[in-house]
């Protein structure tokens, strides 16, 4: 009786791919940059008190309660004037994709 040794080529390929992906994956760095002070339902805008600078086109994450989402900042305002950059200790209005409540944490995602 002859026993043939067979290899499962698909299994080996999938293990190799998993190793490659594992080696390439980078953890996203997040920095707490503020808190949501208020949320306006109709325009879907959140007022955020900043602890650190923030700019348009940066990614943020809002986390609190059962809400946890990421988004890119498309527009930002201070007292109805559009701005592109905000400094620490400023209160800014940001158009949000989902509802956020008072006290939710805001994180800046640094790739």
N, C-alpha and C positions, 0 to 999 in steps of 0.2 A: 504494500500500500504506500503510495506516494502522497505526501501532504504538501500542497502548494501554499506558499506564503503569499498572501495577497495584501496589498496596501490600499487603503481607502484614500484615493487621490483627492477627492472633494473635501474630506475631513482635514487632511493635511493643509490644503489651500486655505480653508477657512481659519485654521489655527494661525497660519502665517499672516493672514490679513488682520486678525485680531491683535497680533503682536505689533504690527505696523501701526495700527490705529492707536493702540495703547501708548506706544512710544511718542506719537505725534501730538496726542491730546494735551492741551495746556489748560490749566485751571484758570478761570476768569477771576481777576482780582476785583474785589468790590470794596468801596470805601463809603462809609456812612457820611453823607453830605447834608442831611437835613431831615425835616419832618413836615408832613402835610398839616397846614393850619386850617384850611377850609376847602371844600369842594363845591363848585357850582354845577348843578345838574344839567341845566339847559345848554350852556355853551361847552360843557364837559371840560372845565378848567379847574386845576388844582392850584391853590396858593401854597407855596412852599417856602419855609424859612430856611435859608442856606447856612451851613457851617463852613463851606468851602466854595471856591469859584466853580462856575458851571457855564458852558457854552452851548449854542445851538449845534446840532449834529452830533452831540455826544450821546452815549447810551446811558439810560438810567434804569433802575429796578425799584419798584414800589412794593413794599412788603408789610403786611399787617393783617390781623384777623384771618379770614379765609382767602384774602387777595394776595397774589404774588405774580407780578408780570413785569416784563421788560419792554422798553420802547426807546426809539431814537427821538430826541427832542427836535421838533419841527418848528415850533414858534415859542417865543418867550416874551413876556411883557412886564413892565413896571409902570404902574399907574396909567394904563392904557397906551403906553408908548412901547413900540416894538424895540427889542434889544437883541444883540447877538451874544453878549457876555454879561454875566452877573458876578458880583463879588460876594465874599463871605459876609454874613450878617444882613443880607438883603432879603426882602420878601418878593418873590416873583410868581407870576401867573404862567402856568404851563398847560398847554392843550394835552389832555390825557386820553389814551385809548380806552381805558376802563375806569370804573368808579373807584375812588379812593376816599377814605374817611379821615377825619381829624385824628392825628397822632400816629398815622402810618409812617414808617421809616422810608427814607429815600436814599438809595445807594447809587454811586457812579460806577459804571462798569469800565474797567481799564483792560483793554486787550493786550 
